[in-house]
């Protein structure tokens, strides 16, 4: 059977397959993936004196890999030549949408792997930036690349990720978030992979000895290992003076505790530990709840549920008017609930502060983890007061100590203490060293 007959049989009932006879040869390509302008440029204006597209001689056993990736196949009786004529159907480089920095760079990744790689390489100009490629997915064969700085990153970490990716057996990988499920411990609510759309975040992580995973068709890169403090204090602080940043870092840590524990503390103090509240404040709280027919725990759960609905609607509603609808809904529901005597004004204030504090964090996995532990704290406070909160806090710290990212403790840089990474994350101080836990080299080039 001739080569062209094999191709016709393999691609039967595929509507975008084009086979054209030209100059005693066949031109075979998938119209949905290829640029007709590039094909015409090659076929109609080819000049041997000019440097045209690179020609690759392929075997009949692997021709599908080229055809399915936007190559034009020139088929004769004896051989197949592949020429890359991909259509540029990716969006241009835009500003970050979620991880916004007022002082830092304004470019972000898009769905094109080569574009994303170029955004990294224009910042890190060295041949020590290595990449290891995989094609993941039985049907998608998604290009997935491990990036690391040689002589900086620890090869044991690189080999761990290589082993994980090599053992993935799945029909398809369509996005980096799908791949992240294979890189973390699914028994924990805490996110162990940091996803970012910012190339400057990626470059900073590479310089610190971390490993990057790029996935074709995904505008996000994965950073490993990732620790709790990375989600509380992201790298955007690098663009401000340390004396100004440290107060903001402390504010984020306080906001993390507030959004997770404030409703539970209010329930514990008003229901079980009234002796800790000054008498005049206690009387004011009692007066405010006089008309509320529900126990405070039901009141809190009801308001948390409503605010979570507003958050979800804000996420999935069109950007142009999603926030306005959420704010309007919160104002109307809050005011109507207080006037109807269903919810006390102080509960509205507590829940509002809780959600305002949560808006500081933009990683959805991290927000979902906070939501889970917020509910645990609330239930324990309704049962045992402050003692229940202490028990849940002990449980939270215990579970946190069990979490690891790439076999590193999730509590770095506090436990174990890492001085260099402490200066990068928890506080911002002048630092000319890398983390000895993450890298092979303690010498660090400064910007």
Helices and strands as residue ranges (DSSP letters): H 3-10, E 17-22, E 25-30, H 36-45, E 55-58, H 63-67, E 71-75, E 80-84, H 113-121, E 129-136, E 142-149, H 155-166, H 176-180, G 181-183, E 194-196, H 199-207, E 211-215, E 221-224, H 228-232, G 235-239, H 242-271, G 274-276, H 279-288, H 296-316, H 322-339, H 345-358, H 364-384, H 386-402, E 404-405, E 408-409, H 419-425
